[in-house]
Amino acid sequence: MSKKNNKDGFVFSTNKDFKFEPEHEETGSSLPPQQQQLKIFLDRMGGGKLVTRVQGFIGTESDLETLGKTLKQKCGVGGSVKNEEILLQGDHRDKVLKLLTDMNYKAKKAGG
């Protein structure tokens, strides 16, 4: 299925006059780092591999991508930004916590 024709779950309309209008993304700004409440988790993904997950970021997708890229570079690992979360390969909770607090984010470890 082509992504360019994806209408976000819209399947069918019986209204002959219906015209699809995609929702526009919010053009709002991100909260300042001092107001962010980030949580750092350690998860196991498929195959039992450890993943450090950062969630709770409130802001634009581009700002989240930038933060994710910065964390990946500083930790020297791979990762991704999906579903409003930053995923880093491996257990880097302590390093990520220090990096985020140095960048003035409010962050804490969460989970078991």
Backbone as XML, in Angstrom:
<?xml version="1.0"?>
<chain id="A" units="angstrom">
  <residue number="1" name="MET">
    <atom name="N" x="0.832" y="-1.172" z="0.000"/>
    <atom name="CA" x="0.000" y="0.000" z="0.000"/>
    <atom name="C" x="0.880" y="1.239" z="0.000"/>
  </residue>
  <residue number="2" name="SER">
    <atom name="N" x="0.566" y="2.143" z="-0.842"/>
    <atom name="CA" x="1.367" y="3.350" z="-0.983"/>
    <atom name="C" x="1.112" y="4.312" z="0.171"/>
  </residue>
  <residue number="3" name="LYS">
    <atom name="N" x="2.183" y="4.862" z="0.718"/>
    <atom name="CA" x="2.031" y="5.790" z="1.829"/>
    <atom name="C" x="1.460" y="7.126" z="1.386"/>
  </residue>
  <residue number="4" name="LYS">
    <atom name="N" x="1.654" y="7.502" z="0.137"/>
    <atom name="CA" x="1.164" y="8.799" z="-0.301"/>
    <atom name="C" x="-0.362" y="8.821" z="-0.414"/>
  </residue>
  <residue number="5" name="ASN">
    <atom name="N" x="-1.005" y="7.655" z="-0.486"/>
    <atom name="CA" x="-2.458" y="7.596" z="-0.551"/>
    <atom name="C" x="-3.091" y="7.295" z="0.798"/>
  </residue>
  <residue number="6" name="ASN">
    <atom name="N" x="-2.286" y="7.176" z="1.844"/>
    <atom name="CA" x="-2.796" y="6.877" z="3.165"/>
    <atom name="C" x="-3.613" y="8.056" z="3.679"/>
  </residue>
  <residue number="7" name="LYS">
    <atom name="N" x="-4.838" y="7.791" z="4.060"/>
    <atom name="CA" x="-5.720" y="8.844" z="4.541"/>
    <atom name="C" x="-6.008" y="8.664" z="6.025"/>
  </residue>
  <residue number="8" name="ASP">
    <atom name="N" x="-5.027" y="8.211" z="6.784"/>
    <atom name="CA" x="-5.110" y="8.083" z="8.234"/>
    <atom name="C" x="-6.324" y="7.294" z="8.701"/>
  </residue>
  <residue number="9" name="GLY">
    <atom name="N" x="-6.545" y="6.148" z="8.106"/>
    <atom name="CA" x="-7.611" y="5.279" z="8.559"/>
    <atom name="C" x="-8.944" y="5.527" z="7.883"/>
  </residue>
  <residue number="10" name="PHE">
    <atom name="N" x="-9.059" y="6.526" z="7.035"/>
    <atom name="CA" x="-10.309" y="6.804" z="6.331"/>
    <atom name="C" x="-10.516" y="5.726" z="5.285"/>
  </residue>
  <residue number="11" name="VAL">
    <atom name="N" x="-11.651" y="5.055" z="5.324"/>
    <atom name="CA" x="-11.883" y="3.934" z="4.438"/>
    <atom name="C" x="-12.897" y="4.263" z="3.347"/>
  </residue>
  <residue number="12" name="PHE">
    <atom name="N" x="-14.083" y="4.768" z="3.723"/>
    <atom name="CA" x="-15.139" y="4.912" z="2.750"/>
    <atom name="C" x="-16.177" y="5.903" z="3.247"/>
  </residue>
  <residue number="13" name="SER">
    <atom name="N" x="-16.778" y="6.626" z="2.346"/>
    <atom name="CA" x="-17.875" y="7.525" z="2.681"/>
    <atom name="C" x="-18.984" y="7.351" z="1.666"/>
  </residue>
  <residue number="14" name="THR">
    <atom name="N" x="-20.225" y="7.308" z="2.138"/>
    <atom name="CA" x="-21.366" y="7.187" z="1.241"/>
    <atom name="C" x="-21.853" y="8.548" z="0.760"/>
  </residue>
  <residue number="15" name="ASN">
    <atom name="N" x="-21.308" y="9.603" z="1.281"/>
    <atom name="CA" x="-21.691" y="10.951" z="0.885"/>
    <atom name="C" x="-21.046" y="11.275" z="-0.457"/>
  </residue>
  <residue number="16" name="LYS">
    <atom name="N" x="-21.852" y="11.584" z="-1.467"/>
    <atom name="CA" x="-21.321" y="11.857" z="-2.802"/>
    <atom name="C" x="-20.536" y="13.158" z="-2.859"/>
  </residue>
  <residue number="17" name="ASP">
    <atom name="N" x="-20.837" y="14.093" z="-1.983"/>
    <atom name="CA" x="-20.178" y="15.395" z="-1.984"/>
    <atom name="C" x="-18.971" y="15.457" z="-1.056"/>
  </residue>
  <residue number="18" name="PHE">
    <atom name="N" x="-18.596" y="14.326" z="-0.455"/>
    <atom name="CA" x="-17.500" y="14.311" z="0.508"/>
    <atom name="C" x="-16.160" y="14.511" z="-0.196"/>
  </residue>
  <residue number="19" name="LYS">
    <atom name="N" x="-15.358" y="15.375" z="0.375"/>
    <atom name="CA" x="-13.987" y="15.569" z="-0.109"/>
    <atom name="C" x="-13.057" y="15.413" z="1.080"/>
  </residue>
  <residue number="20" name="PHE">
    <atom name="N" x="-12.069" y="14.576" z="0.915"/>
    <atom name="CA" x="-11.127" y="14.334" z="2.008"/>
    <atom name="C" x="-10.221" y="15.540" z="2.209"/>
  </residue>
  <residue number="21" name="GLU">
    <atom name="N" x="-10.128" y="15.988" z="3.453"/>
    <atom name="CA" x="-9.226" y="17.080" z="3.814"/>
    <atom name="C" x="-8.328" y="16.587" z="4.933"/>
  </residue>
  <residue number="22" name="PRO">
    <atom name="N" x="-7.052" y="16.380" z="4.650"/>
    <atom name="CA" x="-6.143" y="15.881" z="5.689"/>
    <atom name="C" x="-5.985" y="16.901" z="6.815"/>
  </residue>
  <residue number="23" name="GLU">
    <atom name="N" x="-5.835" y="16.364" z="8.007"/>
    <atom name="CA" x="-5.605" y="17.233" z="9.161"/>
    <atom name="C" x="-4.202" y="17.795" z="9.081"/>
  </residue>
  <residue number="24" name="HIS">
    <atom name="N" x="-4.078" y="19.048" z="9.420"/>
    <atom name="CA" x="-2.767" y="19.682" z="9.412"/>
    <atom name="C" x="-2.113" y="19.482" z="10.759"/>
  </residue>
  <residue number="25" name="GLU">
    <atom name="N" x="-0.800" y="19.215" z="10.710"/>
    <atom name="CA" x="-0.064" y="19.028" z="11.956"/>
    <atom name="C" x="0.006" y="20.338" z="12.717"/>
  </residue>
  <residue number="26" name="GLU">
    <atom name="N" x="0.122" y="20.204" z="14.016"/>
    <atom name="CA" x="0.231" y="21.388" z="14.844"/>
    <atom name="C" x="1.532" y="22.117" z="14.528"/>
  </residue>
  <residue number="27" name="THR">
    <atom name="N" x="1.441" y="23.416" z="14.420"/>
    <atom name="CA" x="2.639" y="24.203" z="14.164"/>
    <atom name="C" x="3.108" y="24.865" z="15.454"/>
  </residue>
  <residue number="28" name="GLY">
    <atom name="N" x="2.657" y="24.334" z="16.584"/>
    <atom name="CA" x="3.030" y="24.887" z="17.877"/>
    <atom name="C" x="4.507" y="24.681" z="18.161"/>
  </residue>
  <residue number="29" name="SER">
    <atom name="N" x="4.935" y="25.225" z="19.254"/>
    <atom name="CA" x="6.338" y="25.113" z="19.618"/>
    <atom name="C" x="6.496" y="24.137" z="20.776"/>
  </residue>
  <residue number="30" name="SER">
    <atom name="N" x="7.711" y="23.738" z="21.005"/>
    <atom name="CA" x="8.020" y="22.820" z="22.091"/>
    <atom name="C" x="8.119" y="23.574" z="23.396"/>
  </residue>
  <residue number="31" name="LEU">
    <atom name="N" x="7.853" y="22.860" z="24.474"/>
    <atom name="CA" x="8.047" y="23.444" z="25.798"/>
    <atom name="C" x="9.534" y="23.651" z="26.033"/>
  </residue>
  <residue number="32" name="PRO">
    <atom name="N" x="9.897" y="24.651" z="26.821"/>
    <atom name="CA" x="11.317" y="24.808" z="27.148"/>
    <atom name="C" x="11.823" y="23.605" z="27.955"/>
  </residue>
  <residue number="33" name="PRO">
    <atom name="N" x="13.118" y="23.332" z="27.879"/>
    <atom name="CA" x="13.662" y="22.158" z="28.581"/>
    <atom name="C" x="13.335" y="22.124" z="30.074"/>
  </residue>
  <residue number="34" name="GLN">
    <atom name="N" x="13.270" y="23.277" z="30.723"/>
    <atom name="CA" x="13.003" y="23.299" z="32.164"/>
    <atom name="C" x="11.598" y="22.809" z="32.496"/>
  </residue>
  <residue number="35" name="GLN">
    <atom name="N" x="10.681" y="22.852" z="31.533"/>
    <atom name="CA" x="9.299" y="22.437" z="31.774"/>
    <atom name="C" x="9.004" y="21.016" z="31.291"/>
  </residue>
  <residue number="36" name="GLN">
    <atom name="N" x="9.957" y="20.369" z="30.651"/>
    <atom name="CA" x="9.773" y="19.002" z="30.167"/>
    <atom name="C" x="9.899" y="18.023" z="31.329"/>
  </residue>
  <residue number="37" name="GLN">
    <atom name="N" x="9.076" y="16.997" z="31.335"/>
    <atom name="CA" x="9.133" y="15.942" z="32.351"/>
    <atom name="C" x="9.454" y="14.626" z="31.633"/>
  </residue>
  <residue number="38" name="LEU">
    <atom name="N" x="10.732" y="14.363" z="31.398"/>
    <atom name="CA" x="11.144" y="13.187" z="30.645"/>
    <atom name="C" x="11.378" y="12.002" z="31.580"/>
  </residue>
  <residue number="39" name="LYS">
    <atom name="N" x="10.996" y="10.825" z="31.118"/>
    <atom name="CA" x="11.212" y="9.593" z="31.875"/>
    <atom name="C" x="12.080" y="8.666" z="31.054"/>
  </residue>
  <residue number="40" name="ILE">
    <atom name="N" x="13.031" y="8.014" z="31.722"/>
    <atom name="CA" x="13.991" y="7.130" z="31.058"/>
    <atom name="C" x="13.724" y="5.698" z="31.518"/>
  </residue>
  <residue number="41" name="PHE">
    <atom name="N" x="13.429" y="4.822" z="30.564"/>
    <atom name="CA" x="13.119" y="3.433" z="30.851"/>
    <atom name="C" x="14.174" y="2.522" z="30.246"/>
  </residue>
  <residue number="42" name="LEU">
    <atom name="N" x="14.242" y="1.302" z="30.763"/>
    <atom name="CA" x="15.062" y="0.243" z="30.164"/>
    <atom name="C" x="14.108" y="-0.870" z="29.763"/>
  </residue>
  <residue number="43" name="ASP">
    <atom name="N" x="14.072" y="-1.187" z="28.476"/>
    <atom name="CA" x="13.181" y="-2.217" z="27.959"/>
    <atom name="C" x="13.976" y="-3.305" z="27.269"/>
  </residue>
  <residue number="44" name="ARG">
    <atom name="N" x="13.313" y="-4.428" z="27.061"/>
    <atom name="CA" x="13.877" y="-5.506" z="26.254"/>
    <atom name="C" x="13.030" y="-5.619" z="24.997"/>
  </residue>
  <residue number="45" name="MET">
    <atom name="N" x="13.701" y="-5.503" z="23.876"/>
    <atom name="CA" x="13.011" y="-5.638" z="22.596"/>
    <atom name="C" x="13.177" y="-7.074" z="22.098"/>
  </residue>
  <residue number="46" name="GLY">
    <atom name="N" x="12.705" y="-7.328" z="20.886"/>
    <atom name="CA" x="12.785" y="-8.667" z="20.307"/>
    <atom name="C" x="14.187" y="-9.237" z="20.370"/>
  </residue>
  <residue number="47" name="GLY">
    <atom name="N" x="14.303" y="-10.487" z="20.760"/>
    <atom name="CA" x="15.601" y="-11.126" z="20.863"/>
    <atom name="C" x="16.288" y="-10.857" z="22.186"/>
  </residue>
  <residue number="48" name="GLY">
    <atom name="N" x="15.609" y="-10.172" z="23.113"/>
    <atom name="CA" x="16.169" y="-9.904" z="24.428"/>
    <atom name="C" x="17.173" y="-8.779" z="24.476"/>
  </residue>
  <residue number="49" name="LYS">
    <atom name="N" x="17.214" y="-7.949" z="23.432"/>
    <atom name="CA" x="18.171" y="-6.842" z="23.400"/>
    <atom name="C" x="17.673" y="-5.688" z="24.258"/>
  </residue>
  <residue number="50" name="LEU">
    <atom name="N" x="18.599" y="-5.041" z="24.950"/>
    <atom name="CA" x="18.256" y="-3.925" z="25.828"/>
    <atom name="C" x="18.118" y="-2.634" z="25.027"/>
  </residue>
  <residue number="51" name="VAL">
    <atom name="N" x="17.118" y="-1.847" z="25.389"/>
    <atom name="CA" x="16.866" y="-0.575" z="24.731"/>
    <atom name="C" x="16.564" y="0.467" z="25.791"/>
  </residue>
  <residue number="52" name="THR">
    <atom name="N" x="17.239" y="1.615" z="25.711"/>
    <atom name="CA" x="16.935" y="2.741" z="26.584"/>
    <atom name="C" x="15.873" y="3.576" z="25.888"/>
  </residue>
  <residue number="53" name="ARG">
    <atom name="N" x="14.752" y="3.812" z="26.596"/>
    <atom name="CA" x="13.617" y="4.529" z="26.008"/>
    <atom name="C" x="13.374" y="5.820" z="26.783"/>
  </residue>
  <residue number="54" name="VAL">
    <atom name="N" x="13.296" y="6.934" z="26.067"/>
    <atom name="CA" x="13.019" y="8.237" z="26.669"/>
    <atom name="C" x="11.652" y="8.677" z="26.174"/>
  </residue>
  <residue number="55" name="GLN">
    <atom name="N" x="10.746" y="8.951" z="27.109"/>
    <atom name="CA" x="9.410" y="9.384" z="26.711"/>
    <atom name="C" x="8.970" y="10.579" z="27.546"/>
  </residue>
  <residue number="56" name="GLY">
    <atom name="N" x="7.909" y="11.239" z="27.088"/>
    <atom name="CA" x="7.365" y="12.375" z="27.811"/>
    <atom name="C" x="7.702" y="13.713" z="27.184"/>
  </residue>
  <residue number="57" name="PHE">
    <atom name="N" x="8.351" y="13.713" z="26.023"/>
    <atom name="CA" x="8.705" y="14.963" z="25.363"/>
    <atom name="C" x="7.448" y="15.615" z="24.810"/>
  </residue>
  <residue number="58" name="ILE">
    <atom name="N" x="7.279" y="16.899" z="25.098"/>
    <atom name="CA" x="6.130" y="17.649" z="24.589"/>
    <atom name="C" x="6.657" y="18.702" z="23.640"/>
  </residue>
  <residue number="59" name="GLY">
    <atom name="N" x="6.313" y="18.552" z="22.366"/>
    <atom name="CA" x="6.774" y="19.521" z="21.389"/>
    <atom name="C" x="6.671" y="19.003" z="19.980"/>
  </residue>
  <residue number="60" name="THR">
    <atom name="N" x="7.349" y="19.677" z="19.087"/>
    <atom name="CA" x="7.273" y="19.322" z="17.677"/>
    <atom name="C" x="8.104" y="18.084" z="17.376"/>
  </residue>
  <residue number="61" name="GLU">
    <atom name="N" x="7.760" y="17.441" z="16.284"/>
    <atom name="CA" x="8.468" y="16.233" z="15.866"/>
    <atom name="C" x="9.923" y="16.543" z="15.508"/>
  </residue>
  <residue number="62" name="SER">
    <atom name="N" x="10.157" y="17.706" z="14.907"/>
    <atom name="CA" x="11.530" y="18.049" z="14.519"/>
    <atom name="C" x="12.415" y="18.283" z="15.749"/>
  </residue>
  <residue number="63" name="ASP">
    <atom name="N" x="11.860" y="18.882" z="16.808"/>
    <atom name="CA" x="12.633" y="19.072" z="18.036"/>
    <atom name="C" x="12.949" y="17.726" z="18.695"/>
  </residue>
  <residue number="64" name="LEU">
    <atom name="N" x="11.992" y="16.801" z="18.639"/>
    <atom name="CA" x="12.221" y="15.463" z="19.196"/>
    <atom name="C" x="13.291" y="14.731" z="18.396"/>
  </residue>
  <residue number="65" name="GLU">
    <atom name="N" x="13.238" y="14.867" z="17.069"/>
    <atom name="CA" x="14.263" y="14.258" z="16.211"/>
    <atom name="C" x="15.649" y="14.823" z="16.537"/>
  </residue>
  <residue number="66" name="THR">
    <atom name="N" x="15.721" y="16.129" z="16.748"/>
    <atom name="CA" x="16.994" y="16.770" z="17.069"/>
    <atom name="C" x="17.539" y="16.274" z="18.402"/>
  </residue>
  <residue number="67" name="LEU">
    <atom name="N" x="16.669" y="16.169" z="19.406"/>
    <atom name="CA" x="17.091" y="15.661" z="20.709"/>
    <atom name="C" x="17.552" y="14.213" z="20.596"/>
  </residue>
  <residue number="68" name="GLY">
    <atom name="N" x="16.808" y="13.408" z="19.838"/>
    <atom name="CA" x="17.197" y="12.008" z="19.641"/>
    <atom name="C" x="18.543" y="11.886" z="18.958"/>
  </residue>
  <residue number="69" name="LYS">
    <atom name="N" x="18.771" y="12.711" z="17.952"/>
    <atom name="CA" x="20.056" y="12.681" z="17.238"/>
    <atom name="C" x="21.201" y="13.064" z="18.168"/>
  </residue>
  <residue number="70" name="THR">
    <atom name="N" x="20.976" y="14.067" z="19.003"/>
    <atom name="CA" x="21.999" y="14.501" z="19.957"/>
    <atom name="C" x="22.338" y="13.384" z="20.939"/>
  </residue>
  <residue number="71" name="LEU">
    <atom name="N" x="21.297" y="12.726" z="21.490"/>
    <atom name="CA" x="21.534" y="11.648" z="22.449"/>
    <atom name="C" x="22.260" y="10.474" z="21.803"/>
  </residue>
  <residue number="72" name="LYS">
    <atom name="N" x="21.896" y="10.145" z="20.574"/>
    <atom name="CA" x="22.574" y="9.040" z="19.881"/>
    <atom name="C" x="24.043" y="9.362" z="19.650"/>
  </residue>
  <residue number="73" name="GLN">
    <atom name="N" x="24.336" y="10.606" z="19.273"/>
    <atom name="CA" x="25.727" y="10.990" z="19.026"/>
    <atom name="C" x="26.533" y="10.988" z="20.320"/>
  </residue>
  <residue number="74" name="LYS">
    <atom name="N" x="25.976" y="11.548" z="21.388"/>
    <atom name="CA" x="26.714" y="11.627" z="22.660"/>
    <atom name="C" x="26.956" y="10.248" z="23.271"/>
  </residue>
  <residue number="75" name="CYS">
    <atom name="N" x="26.000" y="9.322" z="23.075"/>
    <atom name="CA" x="26.167" y="7.970" z="23.613"/>
    <atom name="C" x="26.947" y="7.070" z="22.661"/>
  </residue>
  <residue number="76" name="GLY">
    <atom name="N" x="27.068" y="7.476" z="21.411"/>
    <atom name="CA" x="27.806" y="6.680" z="20.437"/>
    <atom name="C" x="27.101" y="5.391" z="20.067"/>
  </residue>
  <residue number="77" name="VAL">
    <atom name="N" x="25.769" y="5.441" z="19.986"/>
    <atom name="CA" x="24.994" y="4.246" z="19.674"/>
    <atom name="C" x="23.964" y="4.561" z="18.596"/>
  </residue>
  <residue number="78" name="GLY">
    <atom name="N" x="23.340" y="3.513" z="18.088"/>
    <atom name="CA" x="22.253" y="3.677" z="17.146"/>
    <atom name="C" x="20.943" y="3.795" z="17.889"/>
  </residue>
  <residue number="79" name="GLY">
    <atom name="N" x="19.924" y="4.133" z="17.156"/>
    <atom name="CA" x="18.613" y="4.254" z="17.766"/>
    <atom name="C" x="17.639" y="4.867" z="16.788"/>
  </residue>
  <residue number="80" name="SER">
    <atom name="N" x="16.468" y="5.221" z="17.304"/>
    <atom name="CA" x="15.452" y="5.814" z="16.447"/>
    <atom name="C" x="14.497" y="6.651" z="17.274"/>
  </residue>
  <residue number="81" name="VAL">
    <atom name="N" x="13.659" y="7.402" z="16.572"/>
    <atom name="CA" x="12.597" y="8.176" z="17.200"/>
    <atom name="C" x="11.299" y="7.683" z="16.598"/>
  </residue>
  <residue number="82" name="LYS">
    <atom name="N" x="10.474" y="7.027" z="17.429"/>
    <atom name="CA" x="9.203" y="6.468" z="16.970"/>
    <atom name="C" x="8.138" y="6.707" z="18.030"/>
  </residue>
  <residue number="83" name="ASN">
    <atom name="N" x="6.930" y="6.941" z="17.578"/>
    <atom name="CA" x="5.779" y="7.063" z="18.485"/>
    <atom name="C" x="6.042" y="8.027" z="19.631"/>
  </residue>
  <residue number="84" name="GLU">
    <atom name="N" x="6.637" y="9.149" z="19.325"/>
    <atom name="CA" x="6.945" y="10.199" z="20.319"/>
    <atom name="C" x="7.866" y="9.697" z="21.426"/>
  </residue>
  <residue number="85" name="GLU">
    <atom name="N" x="8.734" y="8.741" z="21.103"/>
    <atom name="CA" x="9.721" y="8.208" z="22.039"/>
    <atom name="C" x="11.077" y="8.155" z="21.353"/>
  </residue>
  <residue number="86" name="ILE">
    <atom name="N" x="12.125" y="8.284" z="22.170"/>
    <atom name="CA" x="13.483" y="8.124" z="21.667"/>
    <atom name="C" x="13.973" y="6.760" z="22.130"/>
  </residue>
  <residue number="87" name="LEU">
    <atom name="N" x="14.444" y="5.950" z="21.192"/>
    <atom name="CA" x="14.958" y="4.622" z="21.502"/>
    <atom name="C" x="16.451" y="4.584" z="21.213"/>
  </residue>
  <residue number="88" name="LEU">
    <atom name="N" x="17.232" y="4.140" z="22.207"/>
    <atom name="CA" x="18.681" y="4.006" z="22.054"/>
    <atom name="C" x="19.063" y="2.553" z="22.310"/>
  </residue>
  <residue number="89" name="GLN">
    <atom name="N" x="19.932" y="2.017" z="21.475"/>
    <atom name="CA" x="20.346" y="0.629" z="21.622"/>
    <atom name="C" x="21.258" y="0.479" z="22.829"/>
  </residue>
  <residue number="90" name="GLY">
    <atom name="N" x="20.898" y="-0.416" z="23.740"/>
    <atom name="CA" x="21.728" y="-0.700" z="24.905"/>
    <atom name="C" x="21.231" y="0.006" z="26.155"/>
  </residue>
  <residue number="91" name="ASP">
    <atom name="N" x="21.903" y="-0.275" z="27.269"/>
    <atom name="CA" x="21.555" y="0.324" z="28.558"/>
    <atom name="C" x="22.400" y="1.571" z="28.770"/>
  </residue>
  <residue number="92" name="HIS">
    <atom name="N" x="21.818" y="2.737" z="28.531"/>
    <atom name="CA" x="22.521" y="4.007" z="28.673"/>
    <atom name="C" x="21.747" y="4.963" z="29.570"/>
  </residue>
  <residue number="93" name="ARG">
    <atom name="N" x="21.004" y="4.419" z="30.537"/>
    <atom name="CA" x="20.151" y="5.256" z="31.384"/>
    <atom name="C" x="20.945" y="6.309" z="32.142"/>
  </residue>
  <residue number="94" name="ASP">
    <atom name="N" x="22.044" y="5.922" z="32.754"/>
    <atom name="CA" x="22.825" y="6.878" z="33.550"/>
    <atom name="C" x="23.398" y="7.994" z="32.675"/>
  </residue>
  <residue number="95" name="LYS">
    <atom name="N" x="23.951" y="7.626" z="31.540"/>
    <atom name="CA" x="24.547" y="8.613" z="30.648"/>
    <atom name="C" x="23.481" y="9.543" z="30.080"/>
  </residue>
  <residue number="96" name="VAL">
    <atom name="N" x="22.328" y="8.992" z="29.674"/>
    <atom name="CA" x="21.240" y="9.808" z="29.138"/>
    <atom name="C" x="20.707" y="10.747" z="30.212"/>
  </residue>
  <residue number="97" name="LEU">
    <atom name="N" x="20.573" y="10.262" z="31.439"/>
    <atom name="CA" x="20.101" y="11.112" z="32.531"/>
    <atom name="C" x="21.042" y="12.287" z="32.753"/>
  </residue>
  <residue number="98" name="LYS">
    <atom name="N" x="22.338" y="12.027" z="32.753"/>
    <atom name="CA" x="23.316" y="13.104" z="32.929"/>
    <atom name="C" x="23.263" y="14.084" z="31.757"/>
  </residue>
  <residue number="99" name="LEU">
    <atom name="N" x="23.189" y="13.567" z="30.524"/>
    <atom name="CA" x="23.133" y="14.441" z="29.353"/>
    <atom name="C" x="21.896" y="15.331" z="29.382"/>
  </residue>
  <residue number="100" name="LEU">
    <atom name="N" x="20.742" y="14.750" z="29.712"/>
    <atom name="CA" x="19.510" y="15.529" z="29.732"/>
    <atom name="C" x="19.518" y="16.586" z="30.831"/>
  </residue>
  <residue number="101" name="THR">
    <atom name="N" x="20.033" y="16.233" z="32.007"/>
    <atom name="CA" x="20.087" y="17.227" z="33.085"/>
    <atom name="C" x="21.101" y="18.328" z="32.767"/>
  </residue>
  <residue number="102" name="ASP">
    <atom name="N" x="22.177" y="17.979" z="32.056"/>
    <atom name="CA" x="23.139" y="19.004" z="31.630"/>
    <atom name="C" x="22.525" y="19.959" z="30.611"/>
  </residue>
  <residue number="103" name="MET">
    <atom name="N" x="21.534" y="19.470" z="29.838"/>
    <atom name="CA" x="20.843" y="20.316" z="28.859"/>
    <atom name="C" x="19.617" y="20.990" z="29.475"/>
  </residue>
  <residue number="104" name="ASN">
    <atom name="N" x="19.508" y="20.970" z="30.815"/>
    <atom name="CA" x="18.449" y="21.621" z="31.599"/>
    <atom name="C" x="17.088" y="20.967" z="31.469"/>
  </residue>
  <residue number="105" name="TYR">
    <atom name="N" x="17.016" y="19.709" z="31.033"/>
    <atom name="CA" x="15.742" y="18.983" z="31.024"/>
    <atom name="C" x="15.492" y="18.397" z="32.397"/>
  </residue>
  <residue number="106" name="LYS">
    <atom name="N" x="14.229" y="18.312" z="32.797"/>
    <atom name="CA" x="13.870" y="17.586" z="34.000"/>
    <atom name="C" x="13.677" y="16.145" z="33.594"/>
  </residue>
  <residue number="107" name="ALA">
    <atom name="N" x="14.556" y="15.277" z="34.040"/>
    <atom name="CA" x="14.501" y="13.868" z="33.656"/>
    <atom name="C" x="14.728" y="12.999" z="34.870"/>
  </residue>
  <residue number="108" name="LYS">
    <atom name="N" x="14.139" y="11.814" z="34.839"/>
    <atom name="CA" x="14.353" y="10.850" z="35.922"/>
    <atom name="C" x="14.201" y="9.444" z="35.383"/>
  </residue>
  <residue number="109" name="LYS">
    <atom name="N" x="14.842" y="8.506" z="36.068"/>
    <atom name="CA" x="14.709" y="7.105" z="35.711"/>
    <atom name="C" x="13.338" y="6.627" z="36.152"/>
  </residue>
  <residue number="110" name="ALA">
    <atom name="N" x="12.761" y="5.749" z="35.361"/>
    <atom name="CA" x="11.451" y="5.209" z="35.680"/>
    <atom name="C" x="11.454" y="3.710" z="35.405"/>
  </residue>
  <residue number="111" name="GLY">
    <atom name="N" x="10.461" y="3.024" z="35.898"/>
    <atom name="CA" x="10.367" y="1.590" z="35.674"/>
    <atom name="C" x="11.049" y="0.817" z="36.783"/>
  </residue>
  <residue number="112" name="GLY">
    <atom name="N" x="11.168" y="-0.479" z="36.588"/>
    <atom name="CA" x="11.708" y="-1.362" z="37.614"/>
    <atom name="C" x="13.132" y="-1.462" z="37.590"/>
  </residue>
</chain>
